[in-house]
Amino acid sequence: MSQRREKSKSDREVFLDFVKKISEQEDADPKIQRVINEHFWELIDGEDKQQEEGKPS
Amino acid sequence: MAKINSKKKGNRVELELAKKLTERFGQEFKRVPMSGAWATNNRESEIREDAKEVLAGDIMCPKNFKFSVESKGRIDFNFWDLLNNDTEHLEIDDWIAQAEADAKLVGKEPLIYVKVNNRKPFVLFHSALLPNSNEKVLLYGDYRIMRFDYFMELTEAFFFEE
C-alpha cells in the first residue's frame, strides 16, 4: 500500500521549480524578480522578523 | 565621503562578527587591523607561517579554527542575480575568489559572512562540508548559503580541528 504512495512536492520544492523556470527566461518580469529576491530574504530573516513584529510595542 | 563610510561600515561589521564568534566559542576572535586580504597581499613575504595563519582573512581566528573568514557589509544584496544567467559579473564571485585565495594560503576552508543593511546576516561555505543538512537557503555553485544564526548552532566539531 505504502509503495504506491508517492510523496508530493513540498511548497518549497514547487516554488524552487518555479524560480528555476523563471530564471531561465531572458526577460523575467522585474516584479517577479523582486518577489523571488524577497522570498530568499524571508528565509534569511523571516522567522525572527515575524516574531519581532508580533511583540507588543 | 561615501568610501569612508563604506570602510567604516566594513570595520563595524568585522567587529560585530568577531564579537559574535568570541561569544559563541569562548575563544578570542579579533578583527585583523587594516584587513582586506592582508595575508593575500603579503603572501610572498617572509612572515612566519603561524602569523599568516592568524592574519589570513578579515578576522583573526584561533589556530585550530577550520575557516578563514571574509566579512562583507553591503547596502543591498539581490538573490535574483544568483539565479539568473544574464548577470555578467557578480560581486559575490569576487568575494569567493578572495576568500578562496586567503583560505588556500593557510590551508583552511573559506567562509564568507555577509551583512546587508536591515537584514539578518548569512554565510557562504562549501556545501560539501554539510552534505545532509536541510538548513539551507540556496546553493550557489559549490557553496551553500545559510542563515548565520543557524550556522552558529552547528557543533564545535564542525568549526574546529581536533
Backbone of each chain as ProteinMPNN parsed JSONL, in Angstrom:
{"seq_chain_A": "MSQRREKSKSDREVFLDFVKKISEQEDADPKIQRVINEHFWELIDGEDKQQEEGKPS", "coords_chain_A": {"N_chain_A": [[0.841, -1.199, 0.0], [1.847, 1.264, 0.971], [3.88, 1.5, -0.833], [2.771, 2.44, -3.111], [2.237, 4.952, -2.559], [3.014, 8.145, -3.368], [5.29, 10.599, -2.564], [4.251, 13.861, -2.329], [5.321, 16.966, -3.835], [6.9, 19.42, -1.832], [5.798, 22.692, -0.752], [7.944, 24.375, -0.935], [9.629, 23.069, -2.755], [8.074, 23.184, -5.037], [8.012, 25.914, -5.382], [10.733, 26.412, -5.852], [11.094, 25.087, -8.254], [9.555, 26.699, -9.845], [10.989, 29.083, -9.628], [13.34, 28.325, -10.885], [12.452, 27.91, -13.489], [11.574, 30.477, -14.175], [13.968, 31.892, -13.926], [15.351, 31.064, -16.074], [14.314, 32.412, -18.155], [14.843, 35.023, -20.467], [14.009, 37.713, -20.204], [12.79, 38.246, -17.505], [9.926, 39.269, -15.67], [10.33, 42.236, -13.839], [8.886, 42.548, -11.465], [8.41, 39.946, -10.666], [11.012, 39.166, -10.287], [11.612, 40.688, -8.059], [9.888, 39.575, -6.177], [10.916, 37.008, -5.949], [13.488, 37.546, -5.008], [12.805, 38.658, -2.555], [11.613, 36.495, -1.36], [13.806, 34.818, -0.793], [15.146, 36.427, 0.987], [13.326, 36.389, 3.057], [13.704, 33.823, 3.97], [16.13, 34.118, 5.157], [15.798, 36.097, 7.192], [13.205, 35.922, 8.026], [11.623, 34.442, 10.063], [12.503, 35.423, 12.593], [11.98, 38.054, 12.18], [9.223, 38.05, 11.957], [8.587, 37.236, 14.533], [9.578, 39.381, 15.949], [7.945, 41.361, 14.971], [5.571, 40.551, 16.03], [5.778, 41.113, 18.649], [4.618, 42.974, 21.472], [4.508, 46.529, 21.422]], "CA_chain_A": [[0.0, 0.0, 0.0], [2.696, 2.451, 1.075], [4.731, 1.592, -2.017], [2.081, 3.181, -4.165], [2.077, 6.336, -2.145], [4.1, 8.986, -3.879], [5.371, 11.816, -1.759], [4.046, 15.036, -3.169], [6.337, 18.005, -3.673], [6.606, 20.42, -0.814], [5.584, 24.04, -1.301], [9.252, 24.955, -1.245], [10.112, 22.451, -3.994], [7.273, 23.75, -6.129], [8.481, 27.291, -5.579], [12.066, 26.396, -6.459], [10.896, 24.727, -9.668], [9.053, 27.916, -10.485], [12.116, 30.021, -9.695], [14.272, 27.826, -11.915], [11.836, 28.162, -14.796], [11.581, 31.922, -14.405], [15.334, 32.393, -14.057], [15.852, 30.7, -17.401], [13.773, 33.363, -19.13], [15.783, 36.132, -20.681], [13.495, 38.97, -19.661], [11.779, 37.976, -16.486], [9.239, 40.451, -15.152], [11.004, 42.768, -12.638], [8.073, 42.301, -10.262], [8.671, 38.562, -10.256], [12.387, 39.163, -9.75], [11.573, 41.247, -6.696], [9.216, 38.593, -5.311], [11.854, 35.905, -5.718], [14.538, 38.077, -4.117], [12.24, 38.831, -1.215], [11.399, 35.151, -0.808], [15.058, 34.328, -0.205], [15.425, 37.226, 2.188], [12.457, 35.893, 4.144], [14.33, 32.626, 4.524], [17.255, 34.563, 5.996], [15.426, 36.798, 8.43], [11.752, 35.907, 8.135], [11.029, 33.992, 11.325], [12.8, 36.361, 13.673], [11.302, 39.303, 11.878], [7.816, 37.867, 12.307], [8.49, 37.227, 15.989], [9.772, 40.744, 16.424], [6.752, 42.133, 14.628], [4.488, 40.108, 16.891], [5.99, 41.593, 20.02], [3.929, 44.229, 21.774], [5.44, 47.646, 21.439]], "C_chain_A": [[0.879, 1.253, 0.0], [3.598, 2.616, -0.151], [4.093, 2.449, -3.097], [1.95, 4.655, -3.824], [3.272, 7.168, -2.638], [4.122, 10.293, -3.106], [5.207, 13.044, -2.662], [5.108, 16.084, -2.884], [5.913, 18.988, -2.592], [6.378, 21.772, -1.497], [6.907, 24.644, -1.748], [9.798, 24.399, -2.567], [9.371, 23.008, -5.204], [7.758, 25.164, -6.439], [9.836, 27.309, -6.281], [12.011, 25.988, -7.929], [10.456, 25.957, -10.463], [10.192, 28.932, -10.681], [13.074, 29.625, -10.815], [13.744, 28.157, -13.308], [11.912, 29.651, -15.155], [12.999, 32.424, -14.683], [15.941, 32.046, -15.415], [15.323, 31.627, -18.492], [14.719, 34.552, -19.269], [15.302, 37.437, -20.05], [12.384, 38.702, -18.657], [11.211, 39.29, -15.973], [9.95, 40.952, -13.875], [10.217, 42.541, -11.352], [8.339, 40.892, -9.735], [10.082, 38.453, -9.677], [12.393, 39.637, -8.301], [10.958, 40.246, -5.711], [10.183, 37.454, -4.958], [12.971, 36.351, -4.776], [14.016, 38.155, -2.683], [11.981, 37.468, -0.553], [12.672, 34.652, -0.133], [15.451, 35.147, 1.019], [14.556, 36.782, 3.359], [13.02, 34.633, 4.772], [15.495, 32.997, 5.442], [16.74, 35.177, 7.302], [13.923, 36.79, 8.714], [11.209, 35.602, 9.513], [11.227, 35.012, 12.436], [12.047, 37.663, 13.476], [9.824, 39.217, 12.283], [7.627, 37.896, 13.826], [8.609, 38.639, 16.544], [8.53, 41.594, 16.156], [5.586, 41.798, 15.547], [4.602, 40.612, 18.317], [5.182, 42.866, 20.265], [4.919, 45.384, 21.871], [5.524, 48.252, 22.829]], "O_chain_A": [[0.711, 2.161, -0.814], [4.027, 3.725, -0.471], [4.778, 3.095, -3.89], [1.606, 5.485, -4.665], [4.419, 6.863, -2.314], [3.117, 10.997, -3.005], [5.943, 13.222, -3.632], [5.721, 16.085, -1.816], [4.74, 19.336, -2.458], [6.722, 21.961, -2.663], [6.995, 25.32, -2.773], [10.349, 25.134, -3.386], [9.963, 23.267, -6.252], [7.895, 25.553, -7.599], [10.066, 28.111, -7.186], [12.785, 26.483, -8.748], [10.914, 26.211, -11.577], [10.332, 29.544, -11.739], [13.55, 30.462, -11.581], [14.48, 28.618, -14.18], [12.263, 30.026, -16.274], [13.212, 33.266, -15.555], [16.918, 32.657, -15.847], [15.825, 31.625, -19.615], [15.311, 35.013, -18.293], [16.081, 38.17, -19.441], [11.203, 38.907, -18.934], [11.92, 40.29, -15.857], [10.147, 40.179, -12.937], [10.799, 42.364, -10.282], [8.473, 40.674, -8.531], [10.312, 37.738, -8.701], [13.073, 39.076, -7.442], [11.425, 40.085, -4.584], [10.248, 37.007, -3.813], [13.35, 35.622, -3.86], [14.697, 37.769, -1.733], [12.116, 37.32, 0.661], [12.62, 34.122, 0.977], [16.022, 34.617, 1.972], [14.994, 36.797, 4.509], [12.839, 34.394, 5.966], [15.803, 32.273, 6.389], [17.197, 34.815, 8.386], [13.436, 37.559, 9.543], [10.438, 36.38, 10.077], [10.286, 35.414, 13.121], [11.555, 38.286, 14.417], [9.255, 40.146, 12.856], [6.674, 38.477, 14.344], [7.882, 39.048, 17.45], [8.121, 42.416, 16.975], [4.726, 42.638, 15.813], [3.649, 40.548, 19.094], [5.072, 43.724, 19.389], [6.039, 45.214, 22.353], [6.264, 49.212, 23.041]]}, "seq_chain_B": "MAKINSKKKGNRVELELAKKLTERFGQEFKRVPMSGAWATNNRESEIREDAKEVLAGDIMCPKNFKFSVESKGRIDFNFWDLLNNDTEHLEIDDWIAQAEADAKLVGKEPLIYVKVNNRKPFVLFHSALLPNSNEKVLLYGDYRIMRFDYFMELTEAFFFEE", "coords_chain_B": {"N_chain_B": [[33.747, 60.667, 0.613], [31.649, 58.795, 0.685], [33.171, 56.533, 0.384], [34.659, 56.49, 2.692], [32.631, 56.114, 4.578], [31.763, 53.608, 3.765], [34.0, 52.103, 4.346], [34.076, 52.413, 7.096], [31.715, 51.119, 7.745], [32.337, 48.542, 6.909], [34.38, 47.957, 8.744], [32.906, 48.026, 11.112], [31.143, 45.898, 10.751], [32.966, 43.808, 10.742], [33.943, 43.967, 13.364], [31.613, 43.396, 14.81], [31.147, 40.786, 13.96], [33.447, 39.472, 14.92], [32.979, 39.713, 17.63], [30.616, 38.209, 17.938], [31.537, 35.651, 17.244], [33.442, 35.236, 19.228], [31.822, 35.224, 21.504], [30.249, 32.99, 20.974], [32.068, 30.82, 20.861], [33.767, 31.094, 22.996], [36.393, 31.691, 22.746], [39.089, 33.782, 21.658], [38.374, 35.921, 19.015], [39.417, 38.254, 16.661], [39.238, 41.368, 14.954], [41.159, 41.766, 12.027], [43.716, 44.094, 11.905], [43.743, 46.772, 9.589], [42.598, 45.146, 7.69], [41.52, 43.206, 4.814], [42.316, 41.318, 2.85], [44.941, 41.026, 3.853], [46.834, 38.985, 4.277], [46.851, 37.853, 1.765], [47.91, 39.872, 0.218], [50.415, 39.871, 1.214], [51.583, 37.504, 0.632], [53.993, 36.659, -0.425], [55.771, 37.457, 1.375], [58.15, 37.128, 4.079], [56.977, 36.494, 6.396], [56.213, 34.706, 9.386], [54.783, 31.434, 9.2], [52.82, 30.749, 11.079], [51.89, 33.218, 11.81], [50.795, 34.147, 9.445], [48.699, 32.403, 9.29], [47.057, 33.231, 11.333], [46.436, 35.778, 10.515], [45.234, 35.658, 8.02], [42.481, 36.463, 5.962], [39.628, 38.359, 7.218], [39.248, 38.248, 9.881], [40.944, 37.517, 12.845], [41.555, 34.329, 13.871], [41.258, 31.55, 16.199], [43.943, 29.159, 16.267], [43.231, 26.486, 15.614], [40.82, 26.765, 14.349], [38.69, 25.987, 11.703], [38.161, 27.632, 9.551], [38.895, 30.302, 7.263], [38.043, 33.591, 7.477], [36.064, 35.811, 5.664], [34.619, 39.018, 5.644], [31.751, 40.806, 4.769], [30.104, 43.824, 4.312], [27.178, 45.238, 3.172], [24.971, 47.474, 1.375], [22.858, 46.472, -0.012], [21.623, 43.36, -1.344], [21.031, 41.133, -3.926], [19.25, 38.308, -4.407], [18.191, 37.341, -6.699], [20.037, 37.786, -8.716], [21.822, 35.723, -8.396], [20.537, 33.596, -9.402], [19.995, 34.032, -11.978], [21.168, 33.832, -15.263], [21.839, 35.972, -16.817], [23.197, 38.049, -15.639], [26.283, 39.457, -15.871], [28.656, 39.965, -14.365], [29.24, 39.14, -11.082], [29.415, 40.419, -7.84], [29.654, 38.683, -5.767], [31.14, 36.596, -6.751], [33.679, 37.665, -6.784], [34.061, 37.946, -4.053], [34.126, 35.267, -3.298], [36.377, 34.392, -4.716], [38.377, 35.892, -3.471], [38.141, 34.997, -0.814], [38.742, 32.309, -1.166], [41.385, 32.465, -2.022], [42.719, 33.511, 0.226], [42.11, 31.521, 2.086], [43.313, 29.302, 0.969], [45.955, 29.963, 1.17], [46.527, 29.52, 3.816], [45.699, 26.994, 4.267], [43.046, 26.529, 5.033], [39.407, 26.414, 5.249], [37.312, 28.368, 3.146], [35.2, 30.949, 4.399], [32.483, 33.036, 4.136], [31.079, 35.869, 5.393], [28.143, 37.694, 5.345], [26.675, 40.808, 5.73], [23.873, 42.631, 5.324], [22.307, 45.803, 5.093], [19.747, 46.31, 7.462], [18.992, 43.643, 7.458], [19.147, 40.184, 8.408], [22.271, 38.546, 9.04], [24.069, 36.366, 6.736], [25.854, 33.369, 5.718], [28.371, 31.997, 3.518], [29.623, 28.885, 2.563], [31.575, 25.958, 1.703], [29.462, 23.612, 0.293], [29.89, 20.916, 0.511], [30.831, 20.465, 3.016], [28.73, 20.161, 4.649], [26.831, 18.037, 3.896], [24.301, 16.801, 4.3], [22.454, 18.533, 5.314], [19.344, 20.137, 5.94], [19.092, 22.703, 6.39], [19.255, 25.096, 4.551], [19.487, 27.905, 2.413], [19.994, 28.452, -0.184], [21.794, 27.075, -2.927], [24.861, 27.953, -4.33], [26.804, 27.442, -6.909], [29.524, 25.676, -5.719], [28.885, 26.33, -3.219], [27.083, 26.762, -0.138], [24.442, 28.718, 0.985], [23.583, 30.063, 4.023], [21.591, 30.923, 6.869], [23.086, 32.962, 9.305], [22.62, 32.654, 12.069], [21.625, 30.042, 12.241], [23.807, 28.686, 11.289], [25.629, 29.135, 13.32], [24.689, 27.412, 15.198], [25.677, 24.955, 14.682], [27.729, 22.078, 15.535], [30.669, 22.14, 17.7], [32.653, 20.546, 16.616], [32.36, 20.867, 13.939], [33.513, 23.278, 13.465], [36.119, 23.325, 14.491], [39.441, 21.992, 14.261], [40.545, 18.893, 15.567]], "CA_chain_B": [[32.904, 60.542, 1.803], [30.969, 57.504, 0.617], [34.168, 55.491, 0.542], [34.992, 56.46, 4.12], [31.501, 55.483, 5.258], [31.766, 52.202, 3.402], [35.093, 51.487, 5.104], [33.626, 52.37, 8.49], [30.695, 50.069, 7.834], [33.062, 47.267, 6.831], [35.05, 47.754, 10.038], [31.888, 47.753, 12.125], [30.662, 44.527, 10.512], [34.033, 42.893, 11.191], [33.957, 43.981, 14.833], [30.41, 42.672, 15.263], [31.34, 39.36, 13.698], [34.46, 38.976, 15.869], [32.322, 39.624, 18.937], [29.683, 37.069, 17.913], [32.308, 34.4, 17.245], [34.053, 35.121, 20.556], [30.756, 34.836, 22.44], [29.778, 31.634, 20.659], [33.047, 29.756, 21.079], [34.532, 31.316, 24.213], [37.801, 31.905, 22.406], [39.197, 35.135, 21.117], [38.41, 36.25, 17.589], [39.6, 39.708, 16.58], [39.323, 41.957, 13.618], [42.537, 41.959, 11.567], [43.944, 45.516, 11.63], [43.973, 47.072, 8.168], [42.284, 43.918, 6.955], [41.243, 43.367, 3.4], [43.283, 40.452, 2.182], [46.294, 41.318, 4.326], [47.723, 37.846, 4.035], [46.969, 37.66, 0.326], [48.832, 40.882, -0.298], [51.747, 39.617, 1.75], [51.816, 36.062, 0.515], [55.392, 36.383, -0.748], [56.629, 37.963, 2.439], [58.763, 36.074, 4.879], [56.313, 36.429, 7.697], [56.097, 33.325, 9.865], [53.572, 30.735, 8.77], [51.767, 30.803, 12.093], [51.319, 34.567, 11.775], [49.927, 34.18, 8.259], [47.501, 31.626, 9.615], [46.197, 34.036, 12.191], [46.059, 37.032, 9.864], [44.527, 35.465, 6.745], [41.056, 36.81, 6.055], [39.299, 39.618, 7.904], [39.128, 38.0, 11.323], [41.967, 36.663, 13.466], [40.838, 33.205, 14.46], [42.121, 30.593, 16.896], [44.763, 28.361, 15.341], [42.573, 25.26, 15.132], [39.548, 27.089, 13.689], [38.812, 25.421, 10.351], [37.812, 28.567, 8.483], [39.444, 31.64, 7.062], [36.771, 34.319, 7.417], [35.922, 37.095, 4.976], [33.417, 39.694, 6.115], [31.27, 41.787, 3.794], [28.961, 44.635, 4.687], [26.646, 45.862, 1.964], [23.684, 48.162, 1.496], [21.819, 45.617, -0.577], [22.076, 42.114, -1.976], [19.896, 40.621, -4.68], [19.365, 36.871, -4.66], [17.809, 37.057, -8.087], [21.25, 37.774, -9.54], [22.491, 34.423, -8.282], [19.761, 32.587, -10.12], [19.811, 34.42, -13.361], [22.427, 33.748, -16.008], [22.079, 37.187, -17.597], [24.102, 38.956, -14.95], [27.612, 39.082, -16.35], [29.664, 39.935, -13.299], [28.638, 39.211, -9.755], [30.374, 40.746, -6.786], [29.823, 37.502, -4.92], [32.24, 35.789, -7.308], [34.922, 38.29, -6.288], [34.173, 37.581, -2.63], [34.522, 33.856, -3.226], [37.774, 34.293, -5.18], [39.228, 36.449, -2.415], [38.089, 34.09, 0.345], [39.454, 31.066, -1.51], [42.827, 32.761, -2.074], [43.196, 33.625, 1.607], [41.978, 30.222, 2.75], [44.325, 28.408, 0.388], [47.251, 30.397, 1.707], [46.741, 28.995, 5.175], [45.183, 25.624, 4.348], [41.763, 26.468, 5.732], [38.207, 26.475, 4.419], [36.778, 29.733, 3.063], [33.891, 31.26, 4.977], [32.147, 34.43, 3.828], [29.987, 36.383, 6.227], [27.548, 38.839, 4.634], [25.678, 41.58, 6.487], [23.223, 43.636, 4.489], [21.532, 46.75, 5.906], [18.398, 45.949, 7.905], [18.735, 42.224, 7.23], [19.95, 39.268, 9.21], [23.446, 38.107, 8.278], [24.14, 34.985, 6.254], [27.21, 32.931, 5.389], [28.595, 31.054, 2.415], [30.719, 27.949, 2.794], [31.493, 24.822, 0.782], [28.303, 22.784, 0.628], [30.347, 19.555, 0.82], [31.111, 20.363, 4.452], [27.491, 19.863, 5.366], [26.077, 17.483, 2.761], [22.952, 16.306, 4.57], [21.652, 19.498, 6.053], [18.18, 20.752, 5.306], [19.146, 24.119, 6.726], [19.922, 25.852, 3.507], [18.64, 28.859, 1.728], [20.243, 28.388, -1.614], [23.126, 26.628, -3.297], [25.437, 28.766, -5.405], [27.997, 26.686, -7.29], [29.92, 24.716, -4.667], [28.658, 26.969, -1.92], [25.776, 26.787, 0.485], [24.116, 29.965, 1.678], [22.832, 29.693, 5.227], [21.415, 31.951, 7.902], [24.212, 32.948, 10.239], [22.253, 32.124, 13.387], [21.554, 28.587, 12.121], [25.199, 28.244, 11.126], [26.273, 29.183, 14.634], [24.179, 26.324, 16.035], [26.366, 23.695, 14.352], [28.561, 21.625, 16.655], [32.06, 22.612, 17.763], [33.475, 19.708, 15.738], [32.26, 21.412, 12.584], [34.31, 24.507, 13.356], [37.497, 23.223, 14.977], [40.238, 20.783, 14.093], [40.799, 18.29, 16.888]], "C_chain_B": [[32.236, 59.168, 1.844], [31.943, 56.367, 0.877], [34.54, 55.332, 2.024], [33.882, 55.753, 4.893], [31.467, 53.985, 5.004], [32.853, 51.458, 4.182], [34.704, 51.347, 6.573], [32.633, 51.229, 8.693], [31.357, 48.692, 7.819], [33.743, 46.949, 8.15], [34.054, 47.354, 11.12], [31.366, 46.31, 11.994], [31.696, 43.512, 10.994], [34.068, 42.816, 12.721], [32.782, 43.196, 15.4], [30.584, 41.165, 15.101], [32.341, 38.766, 14.693], [33.837, 38.787, 17.253], [31.393, 38.4, 18.993], [30.44, 35.741, 17.984], [32.945, 34.159, 18.612], [33.018, 34.649, 21.573], [30.33, 33.386, 22.219], [30.785, 30.564, 21.105], [33.886, 29.944, 22.351], [36.021, 31.407, 23.966], [37.888, 33.237, 21.675], [39.287, 35.171, 19.583], [38.543, 37.77, 17.526], [39.651, 40.155, 15.128], [40.802, 42.119, 13.264], [42.733, 43.443, 11.278], [44.269, 45.722, 10.149], [43.65, 45.857, 7.298], [41.829, 44.229, 5.549], [42.339, 42.625, 2.688], [44.703, 40.782, 2.592], [47.242, 40.186, 3.953], [47.919, 37.611, 2.541], [47.985, 38.632, -0.256], [50.266, 40.637, 0.154], [52.156, 38.155, 1.613], [53.281, 35.728, 0.233], [56.33, 36.814, 0.378], [57.141, 36.811, 3.304], [58.168, 36.009, 6.28], [56.123, 34.961, 8.097], [54.755, 32.717, 9.482], [52.448, 30.846, 9.803], [51.105, 32.18, 12.136], [50.382, 34.71, 10.577], [48.596, 33.513, 8.576], [46.506, 32.452, 10.422], [45.642, 35.235, 11.428], [45.297, 36.865, 8.54], [43.048, 35.774, 6.929], [40.871, 38.116, 6.807], [39.275, 39.466, 9.416], [40.28, 37.096, 11.784], [41.249, 35.572, 14.226], [41.789, 32.328, 15.266], [42.786, 29.651, 15.896], [44.021, 27.149, 14.767], [41.182, 25.509, 14.543], [39.678, 26.714, 12.214], [38.696, 26.448, 9.221], [38.69, 29.818, 8.46], [38.235, 32.521, 6.733], [36.899, 35.651, 6.681], [34.608, 37.717, 5.42], [33.016, 40.779, 5.116], [30.043, 42.521, 4.328], [28.456, 45.377, 3.464], [25.299, 46.541, 2.242], [22.566, 47.247, 1.015], [22.449, 44.352, -1.158], [20.874, 41.484, -2.65], [20.086, 39.142, -5.019], [19.001, 36.506, -6.101], [19.047, 36.945, -8.975], [21.959, 36.418, -9.509], [21.816, 33.357, -9.131], [19.752, 32.811, -11.615], [21.135, 34.459, -14.115], [22.776, 35.024, -16.761], [23.089, 38.126, -16.943], [25.539, 38.542, -15.244], [28.636, 38.956, -15.228], [28.992, 40.089, -11.947], [29.723, 39.484, -8.719], [30.654, 39.522, -5.91], [30.945, 36.593, -5.445], [33.591, 36.346, -6.879], [35.148, 37.923, -4.821], [34.704, 36.149, -2.498], [35.99, 33.702, -3.634], [38.732, 34.781, -4.097], [39.294, 35.501, -1.209], [38.863, 32.81, 0.06], [40.96, 31.292, -1.535], [43.405, 32.816, -0.661], [43.183, 32.264, 2.314], [43.061, 29.253, 2.259], [45.703, 28.697, 0.974], [47.555, 29.758, 3.052], [46.138, 27.599, 5.366], [43.9, 25.507, 5.147], [40.603, 26.494, 4.728], [37.727, 27.928, 4.328], [35.388, 29.853, 3.689], [33.631, 32.736, 4.723], [30.915, 34.814, 4.643], [29.448, 37.64, 5.55], [26.49, 39.508, 5.51], [25.16, 42.699, 5.593], [22.355, 44.511, 5.395], [20.123, 46.238, 6.207], [18.0, 44.501, 7.618], [19.568, 41.408, 8.198], [21.167, 38.846, 8.383], [23.317, 36.673, 7.773], [25.59, 34.651, 5.917], [27.21, 32.054, 4.143], [29.768, 30.165, 2.798], [30.528, 26.765, 1.853], [30.37, 23.876, 1.21], [28.729, 21.36, 1.003], [30.629, 19.369, 2.311], [29.878, 19.945, 5.248], [26.496, 19.246, 4.377], [24.627, 17.138, 3.055], [22.037, 17.303, 5.26], [20.461, 19.998, 5.244], [18.197, 22.266, 5.5], [19.892, 24.886, 5.642], [18.94, 26.859, 2.932], [18.765, 28.615, 0.238], [21.625, 27.799, -1.832], [23.602, 27.513, -4.432], [26.77, 28.119, -5.778], [28.295, 25.655, -6.216], [29.557, 25.216, -3.28], [27.212, 26.874, -1.462], [25.608, 28.148, 1.153], [23.213, 29.607, 2.847], [22.689, 30.883, 6.162], [22.548, 31.842, 8.905], [23.826, 32.349, 11.586], [22.106, 30.598, 13.355], [22.969, 28.007, 12.026], [25.904, 28.159, 12.481], [25.792, 28.072, 15.568], [24.841, 24.98, 15.713], [27.35, 23.345, 15.471], [29.989, 22.169, 16.564], [32.934, 21.85, 16.756], [33.444, 20.21, 14.298], [33.249, 22.572, 12.389], [35.805, 24.345, 13.68], [38.147, 21.898, 14.614], [40.483, 20.205, 15.478], [42.256, 18.44, 17.275]], "O_chain_B": [[32.244, 58.476, 2.862], [31.597, 55.367, 1.506], [34.709, 54.224, 2.534], [34.146, 54.907, 5.748], [31.181, 53.195, 5.903], [32.649, 50.326, 4.622], [34.958, 50.325, 7.209], [32.701, 50.483, 9.669], [31.003, 47.802, 8.592], [33.695, 45.814, 8.624], [34.317, 46.467, 11.932], [31.176, 45.607, 12.987], [31.348, 42.486, 11.578], [34.204, 41.736, 13.295], [32.935, 42.429, 16.35], [30.223, 40.38, 15.978], [32.111, 37.689, 15.243], [34.135, 37.819, 17.953], [31.39, 37.656, 19.974], [30.032, 34.822, 18.695], [32.985, 33.029, 19.097], [33.299, 33.782, 22.401], [30.083, 32.651, 23.175], [30.4, 29.533, 21.657], [34.634, 29.045, 22.735], [36.82, 31.219, 24.884], [36.899, 33.747, 21.149], [40.147, 34.543, 18.967], [37.858, 38.487, 18.256], [40.051, 39.419, 14.227], [41.601, 42.555, 14.093], [41.987, 44.008, 10.478], [44.988, 44.926, 9.544], [44.331, 45.577, 6.311], [41.765, 45.391, 5.148], [43.181, 43.215, 2.011], [45.592, 40.814, 1.741], [48.312, 40.41, 3.386], [49.0, 37.223, 2.099], [48.806, 38.274, -1.1], [51.212, 41.136, -0.454], [52.97, 37.644, 2.383], [53.761, 34.655, 0.599], [57.534, 36.561, 0.329], [56.633, 35.691, 3.26], [58.799, 35.525, 7.219], [55.902, 34.096, 7.249], [53.731, 33.399, 9.449], [51.28, 31.014, 9.451], [49.922, 32.302, 12.453], [49.315, 35.315, 10.678], [47.528, 33.986, 8.189], [45.293, 32.381, 10.222], [44.511, 35.659, 11.666], [44.773, 37.842, 8.005], [42.442, 35.391, 7.929], [41.817, 38.877, 7.01], [39.283, 40.459, 10.144], [40.548, 36.053, 11.188], [40.439, 35.843, 15.113], [42.999, 32.358, 15.04], [42.252, 29.385, 14.82], [44.163, 26.826, 13.588], [40.448, 24.559, 14.27], [40.654, 27.076, 11.557], [39.08, 26.177, 8.083], [39.151, 30.307, 9.491], [37.486, 32.22, 5.804], [37.724, 36.497, 7.026], [33.601, 37.023, 5.557], [33.851, 41.57, 4.676], [29.066, 41.898, 4.744], [29.222, 46.069, 2.793], [24.601, 46.222, 3.205], [21.466, 47.249, 1.568], [23.65, 44.297, -1.422], [19.823, 41.317, -2.032], [20.958, 38.774, -5.805], [19.451, 35.493, -6.636], [19.098, 36.108, -9.877], [22.611, 36.023, -10.476], [22.426, 32.363, -9.523], [19.53, 31.893, -12.404], [22.106, 35.055, -13.649], [23.881, 35.151, -17.288], [23.755, 38.905, -17.625], [25.962, 37.434, -14.916], [29.38, 37.978, -15.149], [28.265, 41.053, -11.706], [30.79, 38.87, -8.724], [31.755, 39.357, -5.384], [31.613, 35.909, -4.67], [34.535, 35.591, -6.641], [36.268, 37.631, -4.403], [35.6, 35.867, -1.702], [36.751, 32.981, -2.989], [39.765, 34.163, -3.84], [40.367, 35.245, -0.662], [39.556, 32.288, 0.933], [41.728, 30.423, -1.121], [44.456, 32.234, -0.39], [44.114, 31.91, 3.036], [43.638, 28.493, 3.037], [46.496, 27.792, 1.233], [48.712, 29.491, 3.378], [46.073, 27.09, 6.485], [43.682, 24.522, 5.852], [40.811, 26.585, 3.518], [37.736, 28.641, 5.331], [34.531, 28.984, 3.528], [34.458, 33.585, 5.053], [29.868, 34.169, 4.58], [30.212, 38.547, 5.221], [25.543, 38.869, 5.969], [25.904, 43.583, 5.169], [21.745, 44.02, 6.345], [19.407, 45.791, 5.312], [16.815, 44.178, 7.545], [20.567, 41.884, 8.737], [21.093, 38.796, 7.155], [22.555, 35.874, 8.317], [26.442, 35.535, 5.842], [26.199, 31.459, 3.771], [30.784, 30.645, 3.299], [29.455, 26.587, 1.276], [30.338, 23.405, 2.346], [28.013, 20.673, 1.731], [30.661, 18.242, 2.805], [29.978, 19.443, 6.367], [25.465, 19.838, 4.06], [23.794, 17.177, 2.149], [20.961, 16.94, 5.735], [20.555, 20.245, 4.042], [17.435, 23.004, 4.875], [21.046, 25.272, 5.828], [17.725, 26.669, 2.971], [17.777, 28.579, -0.495], [22.526, 27.999, -1.017], [22.86, 27.793, -5.374], [27.749, 28.238, -5.042], [27.432, 24.859, -5.846], [29.894, 24.583, -2.28], [26.27, 26.899, -2.254], [26.523, 28.655, 1.802], [22.199, 28.93, 2.677], [23.568, 31.742, 6.232], [22.924, 30.741, 9.306], [24.612, 31.615, 12.185], [22.428, 29.93, 14.337], [23.271, 26.969, 12.615], [26.671, 27.232, 12.744], [26.407, 27.816, 16.603], [24.594, 23.985, 16.393], [27.751, 24.208, 16.253], [30.447, 22.595, 15.504], [33.826, 22.422, 16.13], [34.387, 20.0, 13.536], [33.746, 22.804, 11.287], [36.641, 25.117, 13.212], [37.519, 20.839, 14.648], [40.614, 20.948, 16.451], [42.658, 17.995, 18.351]]}, "name": "protein", "num_of_chains": 2, "seq": "MSQRREKSKSDREVFLDFVKKISEQEDADPKIQRVINEHFWELIDGEDKQQEEGKPSMAKINSKKKGNRVELELAKKLTERFGQEFKRVPMSGAWATNNRESEIREDAKEVLAGDIMCPKNFKFSVESKGRIDFNFWDLLNNDTEHLEIDDWIAQAEADAKLVGKEPLIYVKVNNRKPFVLFHSALLPNSNEKVLLYGDYRIMRFDYFMELTEAFFFEE"}
